[in-house]
């Protein structure tokens, strides 16, 4: 049996991290972290299950004194120094040992390239879900994934969410677009098939703000954007996943 604390110091270990060290064979892990919890320590602990873990859903929340409520923690307590290190050397990330098929993070797009860069060296990750809760969108009045263009404001090379006969004034938010562009580029995650954006916590409530971005083929830089409110076989497939 593994000893607790082998991957993290006792002073910053929470019960979940200690528990993860005591067994092997975990296939799915869905931690919902609240308060001052540094995500990378949990990531280090879950690497004890790297040979079996395929699905990892990590939500981080903090109590906002101004809002007097819990809301998303968009940087997941990952320091700028750590993120720069993951970008420069993907093998230094605690996520690097994992061979995930699916990952969901409550993480602002500006942080995603560093966090997910380890998977640019692998051939396993198929689905990324960038989860911004409905509550966070309501409180901040801002979407991490979609921006609305008023009148004839210039758009700096970010794609429209709706194209064709019924275009809207909504475009991918620049930092989210930068992540999508990187992820589907030759420098990104070649195995990636889908990027999901939004909150799917209540399946009975579809939202125009929920997006599915589908890659056209393995390693392709071409993709399509589909709203949840637009019926498509791809949505049915991904939701079953």
C-alpha positions in Angstrom: 0.0 0.0 0.0 1.3 3.4 -0.9 2.1 5.8 1.9 0.1 9.0 2.2 2.0 12.2 1.5 4.4 10.7 -1.1 3.5 13.3 -3.7 2.6 16.3 -1.5 3.7 17.8 1.7 1.4 17.3 4.7 1.1 21.0 5.2 -0.9 21.5 2.0 -2.5 18.1 1.6 -6.3 17.9 1.9 -8.1 14.6 2.7 -8.7 14.0 -1.0 -5.0 14.1 -1.9 -4.1 11.8 1.0 -6.9 9.4 0.0 -5.8 9.2 -3.6 -2.4 7.8 -2.5 -3.9 4.8 -0.7 -5.2 2.9 -3.7 -4.8 2.4 -7.4 -7.0 1.8 -10.5 -9.1 5.0 -10.6 -10.7 5.5 -14.0 -12.8 8.7 -13.5 -12.2 11.5 -11.0 -14.5 14.5 -10.5 -13.1 16.8 -7.7 -15.1 19.9 -6.8 -12.7 22.1 -5.0 -13.8 25.0 -2.8 -11.7 27.6 -1.0 -8.0 27.9 -1.0 -7.1 24.7 -2.8 -4.1 24.7 -5.2 -5.1 22.5 -8.1 -1.6 21.3 -9.0 -1.3 19.4 -5.7 -4.5 17.5 -6.6 -3.1 16.9 -10.0 0.1 15.5 -8.5 -1.8 13.1 -6.3 -4.1 11.8 -9.1 -1.0 10.9 -11.1 -0.8 7.9 -8.8 -3.6 6.6 -11.1 -2.0 7.5 -14.4 -2.2 3.9 -15.8 -6.0 3.8 -15.5 -7.4 7.3 -15.3 -9.3 8.4 -18.5 -11.8 11.1 -17.4 -10.8 14.1 -15.2 -13.3 16.8 -14.3 -11.8 19.5 -12.0 -14.0 22.4 -10.7 -12.5 25.1 -8.5 -14.6 27.6 -6.7 -14.0 30.4 -4.1 -16.3 32.5 -1.9 -16.6 36.0 -3.3 -17.1 38.4 -0.4 -18.5 41.1 -2.7 -21.1 38.7 -4.3 -21.6 36.8 -1.0 -21.7 33.5 -2.9 -19.5 30.8 -4.3 -18.3 31.2 -7.9 -15.7 29.9 -10.3 -12.0 30.3 -9.6 -10.8 31.1 -13.1 -7.0 30.5 -12.5 -7.6 27.3 -10.4 -4.8 28.6 -8.0 -2.1 27.9 -10.6 0.7 30.5 -10.3 2.0 32.4 -13.3 5.4 30.8 -12.7 3.9 27.3 -12.9 2.0 28.1 -16.1 5.0 29.5 -17.7 6.9 26.4 -16.7 4.3 24.2 -18.3 4.4 26.2 -21.5 8.2 26.0 -21.7 8.5 22.4 -20.7 5.3 20.3 -20.9 6.9 17.4 -19.1 7.1 19.5 -16.0 3.4 19.6 -15.6 1.7 17.2 -13.1 -0.8 16.4 -15.8 1.9 15.1 -18.2 1.9 11.5 -16.8 -1.9 11.2 -17.5 -3.2 9.6 -20.6 -6.7 11.2 -20.5 -9.4 10.8 -23.0 -11.6 13.7 -21.5 -10.8 16.7 -19.3 -13.1 19.4 -18.0 -11.7 22.5 -16.2 -13.3 25.6 -14.7 -10.5 27.6 -16.1 -10.4 30.9 -18.0 -9.1 30.4 -21.6 -6.1 32.6 -20.9 -4.8 29.9 -18.6 -5.6 26.9 -20.8 -2.6 26.8 -23.1 -0.2 26.4 -20.2 -2.4 23.9 -18.4 -3.1 21.7 -21.4 0.2 22.0 -23.2 1.4 18.6 -21.9 -1.2 16.9 -24.2 0.5 18.4 -27.2 3.2 15.7 -26.6 0.6 12.9 -26.4 -1.9 11.1 -28.6 -4.8 10.5 -26.2 -6.9 13.6 -25.4 -10.1 13.7 -27.5 -12.4 16.1 -25.6 -11.8 19.3 -23.7 -14.6 21.0 -21.8 -14.1 24.6 -20.7 -16.7 25.0 -18.0 -17.9 28.4 -17.0 -20.9 28.1 -14.7 -24.2 29.9 -15.5 -23.8 31.6 -12.1 -20.4 33.0 -12.9 -21.8 34.3 -16.3 -24.7 36.0 -14.5 -22.5 37.5 -11.8 -19.8 38.8 -14.1 -22.0 39.6 -17.1 -19.2 38.1 -19.2 -18.7 34.9 -21.1 -15.2 33.4 -21.3 -16.1 32.0 -24.8 -18.4 34.5 -26.6 -18.3 38.2 -27.1 -21.0 40.4 -28.6 -20.0 43.1 -31.1 -22.0 46.3 -30.9 -22.7 48.1 -34.2 -19.7 48.1 -36.5 -16.9 47.5 -34.0 -13.7 46.0 -35.7 -13.2 42.3 -35.1 -9.6 41.1 -34.9 -9.6 37.9 -36.8 -11.8 36.0 -34.4 -14.5 33.8 -36.0 -18.2 34.4 -35.9 -20.3 31.9 -33.8 -23.0 31.9 -36.4 -22.2 32.0 -40.1 -24.3 31.5 -43.3 -27.8 32.9 -43.9 -28.5 34.0 -40.3 -25.3 35.5 -38.9 -25.4 37.0 -35.5 -23.2 39.7 -33.8 -21.5 37.1 -31.6 -17.9 36.0 -32.0 -15.5 33.8 -30.2 -13.9 35.7 -27.3 -10.3 36.5 -28.3 -8.5 34.5 -25.6 -10.8 31.6 -26.2 -10.2 31.8 -29.9 -6.4 31.9 -29.2 -6.8 28.6 -27.3 -9.0 27.0 -30.0 -6.6 28.1 -32.7 -3.6 26.7 -30.8 -5.3 23.4 -29.8 -6.2 22.6 -33.5 -2.8 23.8 -34.9 0.2 21.6 -35.6 1.7 22.8 -32.3 -1.4 21.9 -30.4 -3.2 18.7 -29.4 -3.3 16.5 -32.5 -5.7 13.9 -31.0 -8.3 16.5 -30.0 -11.7 16.1 -31.6 -14.0 18.4 -29.7 -13.8 21.5 -27.5 -17.0 22.1 -25.4 -17.7 25.5 -23.8 -20.3 26.3 -21.2 -22.4 24.8 -18.4 -24.1 21.5 -18.9 -25.0 20.9 -15.3 -28.8 21.0 -16.1 -29.3 19.0 -19.2 -33.0 20.0 -19.4 -31.9 23.6 -20.0 -30.2 24.1 -23.3 -28.3 27.4 -23.8 -27.3 29.4 -26.9 -24.1 30.2 -24.9 -23.1 26.5 -24.9 -20.8 25.7 -27.8 -19.4 22.6 -29.5 -16.3 23.1 -31.7 -15.7 20.1 -33.9 -12.5 19.3 -35.6 -12.9 18.2 -39.2 -10.4 15.3 -38.9 -7.3 14.0 -37.1 -4.7 16.7 -37.0 -6.8 19.1 -39.2 -6.8 22.8 -38.5 -10.3 23.2 -39.8 -13.3 23.1 -37.5 -17.0 23.9 -37.1 -18.9 25.8 -34.3 -22.3 24.4 -33.3 -24.5 26.0 -30.7 -26.3 23.6 -28.2 -29.6 25.1 -29.4 -28.9 23.8 -32.9 -29.7 20.1 -33.2 -26.8 18.1 -34.6 -25.7 14.5 -34.4 -22.4 15.6 -33.0 -24.1 17.0 -29.9 -25.8 13.7 -29.3 -22.5 11.9 -29.6 -20.6 14.1 -27.3 -23.2 14.2 -24.6 -23.2 10.4 -24.5 -19.5 10.5 -24.0 
